Amino acid sequence: MNRATNSRATRLGMNMGGGLLALAAMGTLVIGSTMALFSASETSAVNTFESGTVTVGPGDVASVVCKVQGIAPGDSSTMAPLGSKSSDSCSYAVKYTGSSDAWLSVDVLIESTGTSLYTGDAKGLQFFVADGATTIIDGTTFTTIDGGTAVATSGVTVEHILLSTTPAATGDTATFAVDFLLPLLASNALQGADTSITLTFHAVQSANQPIGSCRAGRQCNTITWG
């Protein structure tokens, strides 16, 4: 199986405020926003998180849109560890449609167009991204190749987090949840700030590509991801 033709990438973006994921100030210590995991084909109702499917395979594209408005310090979604938990999680499935078994990974990019709502510490926006019991992003951190933790830096892609140590077969599905928390510690300086999170999924052949010491939920660079 040609590696180049077996490398797949499907992108999703989570955007806060300004139509994407910008959070605009509504008043002192209140940040009004739109938070969306989106692409072109499906739009949810305001204040609801919907489920959807992302297919990773030859030429396949699917989308899911998740929106929530009126975010203020202390607001969070259902599976966040703290906060109001008043918004539903955004859940969706990543389905592998290729004909040969494959390793699946995800890249994560957090970025902003101006002042960042994501500060990389306890006072800024927190993201919680998980594939079942496998944690991808925990607030501001991810797990490195050696099992240590590192802070995700705004504007720098966290690459190749392995989803499973078992290759995906045709029709296999991984279920993701994306949650958020805006801490009560959020300062007035974050009013008008914006942040986006983009997840890019990769599928490459598992044949002749042993994963060595790689573990699910950690970066894995022993595989050639294309």
Contacts in CASP RR format, 6 or more apart in sequence:
PFRMAT RR
TARGET T0000
AUTHOR 0000-0000-0000
METHOD contacts of the structure
MODEL  1
MNRATNSRATRLGMNMGGGLLALAAMGTLVIGSTMALFSASETSAVNTFE
SGTVTVGPGDVASVVCKVQGIAPGDSSTMAPLGSKSSDSCSYAVKYTGSS
DAWLSVDVLIESTGTSLYTGDAKGLQFFVADGATTIIDGTTFTTIDGGTA
VATSGVTVEHILLSTTPAATGDTATFAVDFLLPLLASNALQGADTSITLT
FHAVQSANQPIGSCRAGRQCNTITWG
1 100 0 8 1.000
1 205 0 8 1.000
1 207 0 8 1.000
3 204 0 8 1.000
3 205 0 8 1.000
3 224 0 8 1.000
3 226 0 8 1.000
4 226 0 8 1.000
5 58 0 8 1.000
6 100 0 8 1.000
6 102 0 8 1.000
6 203 0 8 1.000
6 204 0 8 1.000
6 205 0 8 1.000
7 202 0 8 1.000
7 203 0 8 1.000
7 204 0 8 1.000
7 225 0 8 1.000
7 226 0 8 1.000
8 56 0 8 1.000
8 57 0 8 1.000
8 58 0 8 1.000
8 59 0 8 1.000
8 201 0 8 1.000
8 202 0 8 1.000
8 203 0 8 1.000
8 204 0 8 1.000
9 200 0 8 1.000
9 201 0 8 1.000
9 202 0 8 1.000
10 54 0 8 1.000
10 55 0 8 1.000
10 56 0 8 1.000
10 60 0 8 1.000
10 61 0 8 1.000
10 62 0 8 1.000
10 94 0 8 1.000
10 200 0 8 1.000
10 201 0 8 1.000
11 39 0 8 1.000
11 198 0 8 1.000
11 199 0 8 1.000
11 200 0 8 1.000
11 201 0 8 1.000
12 37 0 8 1.000
12 38 0 8 1.000
12 39 0 8 1.000
12 54 0 8 1.000
12 63 0 8 1.000
12 64 0 8 1.000
12 92 0 8 1.000
12 198 0 8 1.000
12 199 0 8 1.000
12 200 0 8 1.000
13 21 0 8 1.000
13 36 0 8 1.000
13 37 0 8 1.000
13 38 0 8 1.000
13 39 0 8 1.000
13 196 0 8 1.000
13 197 0 8 1.000
13 198 0 8 1.000
13 199 0 8 1.000
14 21 0 8 1.000
14 35 0 8 1.000
14 36 0 8 1.000
14 37 0 8 1.000
14 38 0 8 1.000
14 66 0 8 1.000
14 90 0 8 1.000
14 127 0 8 1.000
14 178 0 8 1.000
14 196 0 8 1.000
14 197 0 8 1.000
14 198 0 8 1.000
14 199 0 8 1.000
15 21 0 8 1.000
15 22 0 8 1.000
15 34 0 8 1.000
15 35 0 8 1.000
15 36 0 8 1.000
15 38 0 8 1.000
15 196 0 8 1.000
16 22 0 8 1.000
16 23 0 8 1.000
16 33 0 8 1.000
16 34 0 8 1.000
16 35 0 8 1.000
16 36 0 8 1.000
16 71 0 8 1.000
16 117 0 8 1.000
16 125 0 8 1.000
16 194 0 8 1.000
16 195 0 8 1.000
16 196 0 8 1.000
17 23 0 8 1.000
17 24 0 8 1.000
17 32 0 8 1.000
17 33 0 8 1.000
17 34 0 8 1.000
17 35 0 8 1.000
17 194 0 8 1.000
18 24 0 8 1.000
18 34 0 8 1.000
18 194 0 8 1.000
19 34 0 8 1.000
19 36 0 8 1.000
20 36 0 8 1.000
20 38 0 8 1.000
20 194 0 8 1.000
20 196 0 8 1.000
21 33 0 8 1.000
21 34 0 8 1.000
21 35 0 8 1.000
21 36 0 8 1.000
21 194 0 8 1.000
21 195 0 8 1.000
21 196 0 8 1.000
21 197 0 8 1.000
22 33 0 8 1.000
22 34 0 8 1.000
22 113 0 8 1.000
22 192 0 8 1.000
22 193 0 8 1.000
22 194 0 8 1.000
22 195 0 8 1.000
23 31 0 8 1.000
23 32 0 8 1.000
23 33 0 8 1.000
23 35 0 8 1.000
23 71 0 8 1.000
23 117 0 8 1.000
23 125 0 8 1.000
23 190 0 8 1.000
23 192 0 8 1.000
23 193 0 8 1.000
23 194 0 8 1.000
23 195 0 8 1.000
24 31 0 8 1.000
24 32 0 8 1.000
24 33 0 8 1.000
24 191 0 8 1.000
24 192 0 8 1.000
25 31 0 8 1.000
25 32 0 8 1.000
25 191 0 8 1.000
25 192 0 8 1.000
26 32 0 8 1.000
26 70 0 8 1.000
26 72 0 8 1.000
27 191 0 8 1.000
28 188 0 8 1.000
29 72 0 8 1.000
29 73 0 8 1.000
29 186 0 8 1.000
29 188 0 8 1.000
30 70 0 8 1.000
30 72 0 8 1.000
30 73 0 8 1.000
31 70 0 8 1.000
31 71 0 8 1.000
31 72 0 8 1.000
31 73 0 8 1.000
31 117 0 8 1.000
31 182 0 8 1.000
31 186 0 8 1.000
31 190 0 8 1.000
31 191 0 8 1.000
31 192 0 8 1.000
31 193 0 8 1.000
32 69 0 8 1.000
32 70 0 8 1.000
32 71 0 8 1.000
32 72 0 8 1.000
33 68 0 8 1.000
33 69 0 8 1.000
33 70 0 8 1.000
33 71 0 8 1.000
34 67 0 8 1.000
34 68 0 8 1.000
34 69 0 8 1.000
35 66 0 8 1.000
35 67 0 8 1.000
35 68 0 8 1.000
35 69 0 8 1.000
35 71 0 8 1.000
35 180 0 8 1.000
36 65 0 8 1.000
36 66 0 8 1.000
36 67 0 8 1.000
37 64 0 8 1.000
37 65 0 8 1.000
37 66 0 8 1.000
37 90 0 8 1.000
37 92 0 8 1.000
37 178 0 8 1.000
38 63 0 8 1.000
38 64 0 8 1.000
38 65 0 8 1.000
38 66 0 8 1.000
39 61 0 8 1.000
39 63 0 8 1.000
39 64 0 8 1.000
39 65 0 8 1.000
40 63 0 8 1.000
41 62 0 8 1.000
41 63 0 8 1.000
42 50 0 8 1.000
42 52 0 8 1.000
42 63 0 8 1.000
42 64 0 8 1.000
42 65 0 8 1.000
43 65 0 8 1.000
44 50 0 8 1.000
44 65 0 8 1.000
44 66 0 8 1.000
44 67 0 8 1.000
45 67 0 8 1.000
46 67 0 8 1.000
46 69 0 8 1.000
47 67 0 8 1.000
47 68 0 8 1.000
47 69 0 8 1.000
47 87 0 8 1.000
48 67 0 8 1.000
48 88 0 8 1.000
49 66 0 8 1.000
49 67 0 8 1.000
49 68 0 8 1.000
49 77 0 8 1.000
49 87 0 8 1.000
49 88 0 8 1.000
49 89 0 8 1.000
49 90 0 8 1.000
49 91 0 8 1.000
50 64 0 8 1.000
50 65 0 8 1.000
50 66 0 8 1.000
50 90 0 8 1.000
51 64 0 8 1.000
51 91 0 8 1.000
51 92 0 8 1.000
51 93 0 8 1.000
52 62 0 8 1.000
52 63 0 8 1.000
52 64 0 8 1.000
52 91 0 8 1.000
52 92 0 8 1.000
52 93 0 8 1.000
53 62 0 8 1.000
53 64 0 8 1.000
53 92 0 8 1.000
53 93 0 8 1.000
53 94 0 8 1.000
53 95 0 8 1.000
53 173 0 8 1.000
54 62 0 8 1.000
54 63 0 8 1.000
54 64 0 8 1.000
54 92 0 8 1.000
54 93 0 8 1.000
54 94 0 8 1.000
54 95 0 8 1.000
54 201 0 8 1.000
55 61 0 8 1.000
55 62 0 8 1.000
55 94 0 8 1.000
55 95 0 8 1.000
55 96 0 8 1.000
55 97 0 8 1.000
56 94 0 8 1.000
56 95 0 8 1.000
56 96 0 8 1.000
56 97 0 8 1.000
56 98 0 8 1.000
56 104 0 8 1.000
56 201 0 8 1.000
56 202 0 8 1.000
56 203 0 8 1.000
57 96 0 8 1.000
57 97 0 8 1.000
57 98 0 8 1.000
57 203 0 8 1.000
58 97 0 8 1.000
58 98 0 8 1.000
60 97 0 8 1.000
64 90 0 8 1.000
64 92 0 8 1.000
66 90 0 8 1.000
66 178 0 8 1.000
68 77 0 8 1.000
68 87 0 8 1.000
71 180 0 8 1.000
71 182 0 8 1.000
72 182 0 8 1.000
73 182 0 8 1.000
73 183 0 8 1.000
73 184 0 8 1.000
73 185 0 8 1.000
73 186 0 8 1.000
74 82 0 8 1.000
74 83 0 8 1.000
74 84 0 8 1.000
74 181 0 8 1.000
74 182 0 8 1.000
74 183 0 8 1.000
74 184 0 8 1.000
74 186 0 8 1.000
75 83 0 8 1.000
75 84 0 8 1.000
75 86 0 8 1.000
75 87 0 8 1.000
75 181 0 8 1.000
75 182 0 8 1.000
76 82 0 8 1.000
76 83 0 8 1.000
76 84 0 8 1.000
76 85 0 8 1.000
76 86 0 8 1.000
76 87 0 8 1.000
76 179 0 8 1.000
76 180 0 8 1.000
76 181 0 8 1.000
76 182 0 8 1.000
77 85 0 8 1.000
77 86 0 8 1.000
77 87 0 8 1.000
77 88 0 8 1.000
77 89 0 8 1.000
77 90 0 8 1.000
77 179 0 8 1.000
77 180 0 8 1.000
77 181 0 8 1.000
78 85 0 8 1.000
78 87 0 8 1.000
78 88 0 8 1.000
78 89 0 8 1.000
78 179 0 8 1.000
79 85 0 8 1.000
79 89 0 8 1.000
79 128 0 8 1.000
79 130 0 8 1.000
79 177 0 8 1.000
79 179 0 8 1.000
80 126 0 8 1.000
80 128 0 8 1.000
80 179 0 8 1.000
80 180 0 8 1.000
80 181 0 8 1.000
81 128 0 8 1.000
81 181 0 8 1.000
82 181 0 8 1.000
82 183 0 8 1.000
83 181 0 8 1.000
83 184 0 8 1.000
87 180 0 8 1.000
89 177 0 8 1.000
89 178 0 8 1.000
89 179 0 8 1.000
90 177 0 8 1.000
90 178 0 8 1.000
90 179 0 8 1.000
91 175 0 8 1.000
91 176 0 8 1.000
91 177 0 8 1.000
91 178 0 8 1.000
92 175 0 8 1.000
92 176 0 8 1.000
93 173 0 8 1.000
93 174 0 8 1.000
93 175 0 8 1.000
93 176 0 8 1.000
94 104 0 8 1.000
94 131 0 8 1.000
94 163 0 8 1.000
94 173 0 8 1.000
94 174 0 8 1.000
94 175 0 8 1.000
94 176 0 8 1.000
94 201 0 8 1.000
95 171 0 8 1.000
95 172 0 8 1.000
95 173 0 8 1.000
96 102 0 8 1.000
96 104 0 8 1.000
96 168 0 8 1.000
96 169 0 8 1.000
96 170 0 8 1.000
96 171 0 8 1.000
96 172 0 8 1.000
96 173 0 8 1.000
96 203 0 8 1.000
97 170 0 8 1.000
97 171 0 8 1.000
98 170 0 8 1.000
98 203 0 8 1.000
99 170 0 8 1.000
100 205 0 8 1.000
100 206 0 8 1.000
100 207 0 8 1.000
101 167 0 8 1.000
101 168 0 8 1.000
101 169 0 8 1.000
101 205 0 8 1.000
101 206 0 8 1.000
101 207 0 8 1.000
102 167 0 8 1.000
102 168 0 8 1.000
102 203 0 8 1.000
102 204 0 8 1.000
102 205 0 8 1.000
102 206 0 8 1.000
103 162 0 8 1.000
103 167 0 8 1.000
103 168 0 8 1.000
103 203 0 8 1.000
103 204 0 8 1.000
103 205 0 8 1.000
103 206 0 8 1.000
103 209 0 8 1.000
103 211 0 8 1.000
103 220 0 8 1.000
103 223 0 8 1.000
104 162 0 8 1.000
104 163 0 8 1.000
104 164 0 8 1.000
104 168 0 8 1.000
104 174 0 8 1.000
104 201 0 8 1.000
104 202 0 8 1.000
104 203 0 8 1.000
105 160 0 8 1.000
105 161 0 8 1.000
105 162 0 8 1.000
105 163 0 8 1.000
105 201 0 8 1.000
105 202 0 8 1.000
105 220 0 8 1.000
105 223 0 8 1.000
105 225 0 8 1.000
106 131 0 8 1.000
106 136 0 8 1.000
106 161 0 8 1.000
106 163 0 8 1.000
106 199 0 8 1.000
106 200 0 8 1.000
106 201 0 8 1.000
106 202 0 8 1.000
107 157 0 8 1.000
107 158 0 8 1.000
107 159 0 8 1.000
107 160 0 8 1.000
107 161 0 8 1.000
107 199 0 8 1.000
107 200 0 8 1.000
107 202 0 8 1.000
108 129 0 8 1.000
108 136 0 8 1.000
108 137 0 8 1.000
108 142 0 8 1.000
108 152 0 8 1.000
108 157 0 8 1.000
108 158 0 8 1.000
108 161 0 8 1.000
108 197 0 8 1.000
108 198 0 8 1.000
108 199 0 8 1.000
109 155 0 8 1.000
109 156 0 8 1.000
109 157 0 8 1.000
109 158 0 8 1.000
109 197 0 8 1.000
109 198 0 8 1.000
109 200 0 8 1.000
110 118 0 8 1.000
110 127 0 8 1.000
110 152 0 8 1.000
110 153 0 8 1.000
110 154 0 8 1.000
110 155 0 8 1.000
110 195 0 8 1.000
110 196 0 8 1.000
110 197 0 8 1.000
111 154 0 8 1.000
111 155 0 8 1.000
111 195 0 8 1.000
111 196 0 8 1.000
111 198 0 8 1.000
112 118 0 8 1.000
112 154 0 8 1.000
112 193 0 8 1.000
112 194 0 8 1.000
112 195 0 8 1.000
112 196 0 8 1.000
113 194 0 8 1.000
114 193 0 8 1.000
114 194 0 8 1.000
115 189 0 8 1.000
115 190 0 8 1.000
115 192 0 8 1.000
115 193 0 8 1.000
115 194 0 8 1.000
116 154 0 8 1.000
116 193 0 8 1.000
116 194 0 8 1.000
116 195 0 8 1.000
117 124 0 8 1.000
117 125 0 8 1.000
117 182 0 8 1.000
117 190 0 8 1.000
117 192 0 8 1.000
117 193 0 8 1.000
117 194 0 8 1.000
117 195 0 8 1.000
118 124 0 8 1.000
118 125 0 8 1.000
118 127 0 8 1.000
118 140 0 8 1.000
118 154 0 8 1.000
118 195 0 8 1.000
119 125 0 8 1.000
119 190 0 8 1.000
120 140 0 8 1.000
120 151 0 8 1.000
120 152 0 8 1.000
120 153 0 8 1.000
120 154 0 8 1.000
121 140 0 8 1.000
122 140 0 8 1.000
122 183 0 8 1.000
122 185 0 8 1.000
123 183 0 8 1.000
123 185 0 8 1.000
123 186 0 8 1.000
123 187 0 8 1.000
124 182 0 8 1.000
124 183 0 8 1.000
124 185 0 8 1.000
124 186 0 8 1.000
124 190 0 8 1.000
125 180 0 8 1.000
125 181 0 8 1.000
125 182 0 8 1.000
125 186 0 8 1.000
125 195 0 8 1.000
126 139 0 8 1.000
126 140 0 8 1.000
126 180 0 8 1.000
126 181 0 8 1.000
126 182 0 8 1.000
126 183 0 8 1.000
127 137 0 8 1.000
127 139 0 8 1.000
127 140 0 8 1.000
127 178 0 8 1.000
127 179 0 8 1.000
127 180 0 8 1.000
127 197 0 8 1.000
128 135 0 8 1.000
128 137 0 8 1.000
128 138 0 8 1.000
128 139 0 8 1.000
128 177 0 8 1.000
128 178 0 8 1.000
128 179 0 8 1.000
128 180 0 8 1.000
128 181 0 8 1.000
129 135 0 8 1.000
129 136 0 8 1.000
129 137 0 8 1.000
129 176 0 8 1.000
129 177 0 8 1.000
129 178 0 8 1.000
129 179 0 8 1.000
129 197 0 8 1.000
129 199 0 8 1.000
130 136 0 8 1.000
130 176 0 8 1.000
130 177 0 8 1.000
131 163 0 8 1.000
131 174 0 8 1.000
131 175 0 8 1.000
131 176 0 8 1.000
131 217 0 8 1.000
132 174 0 8 1.000
132 175 0 8 1.000
132 176 0 8 1.000
132 177 0 8 1.000
134 163 0 8 1.000
134 164 0 8 1.000
134 216 0 8 1.000
134 217 0 8 1.000
135 143 0 8 1.000
135 217 0 8 1.000
136 142 0 8 1.000
136 161 0 8 1.000
136 176 0 8 1.000
136 217 0 8 1.000
137 152 0 8 1.000
137 158 0 8 1.000
138 149 0 8 1.000
139 181 0 8 1.000
140 151 0 8 1.000
140 152 0 8 1.000
141 149 0 8 1.000
141 150 0 8 1.000
141 151 0 8 1.000
141 152 0 8 1.000
142 149 0 8 1.000
142 150 0 8 1.000
142 152 0 8 1.000
142 158 0 8 1.000
142 161 0 8 1.000
142 219 0 8 1.000
143 149 0 8 1.000
143 161 0 8 1.000
143 217 0 8 1.000
143 218 0 8 1.000
143 219 0 8 1.000
144 150 0 8 1.000
144 218 0 8 1.000
144 219 0 8 1.000
145 214 0 8 1.000
145 218 0 8 1.000
145 219 0 8 1.000
145 220 0 8 1.000
145 221 0 8 1.000
147 215 0 8 1.000
147 218 0 8 1.000
152 158 0 8 1.000
154 195 0 8 1.000
158 219 0 8 1.000
159 219 0 8 1.000
159 225 0 8 1.000
160 202 0 8 1.000
160 219 0 8 1.000
160 220 0 8 1.000
160 221 0 8 1.000
160 223 0 8 1.000
160 225 0 8 1.000
161 217 0 8 1.000
161 218 0 8 1.000
161 219 0 8 1.000
161 220 0 8 1.000
162 211 0 8 1.000
162 214 0 8 1.000
162 215 0 8 1.000
162 216 0 8 1.000
162 217 0 8 1.000
162 218 0 8 1.000
162 219 0 8 1.000
162 220 0 8 1.000
162 223 0 8 1.000
163 174 0 8 1.000
163 216 0 8 1.000
163 217 0 8 1.000
164 174 0 8 1.000
164 216 0 8 1.000
165 211 0 8 1.000
165 214 0 8 1.000
165 215 0 8 1.000
165 216 0 8 1.000
167 206 0 8 1.000
168 174 0 8 1.000
168 203 0 8 1.000
176 199 0 8 1.000
178 197 0 8 1.000
178 199 0 8 1.000
202 225 0 8 1.000
202 226 0 8 1.000
204 223 0 8 1.000
204 224 0 8 1.000
204 225 0 8 1.000
204 226 0 8 1.000
209 223 0 8 1.000
209 224 0 8 1.000
210 222 0 8 1.000
211 220 0 8 1.000
211 222 0 8 1.000
211 223 0 8 1.000
212 222 0 8 1.000
213 222 0 8 1.000
214 220 0 8 1.000
214 222 0 8 1.000
214 223 0 8 1.000
END
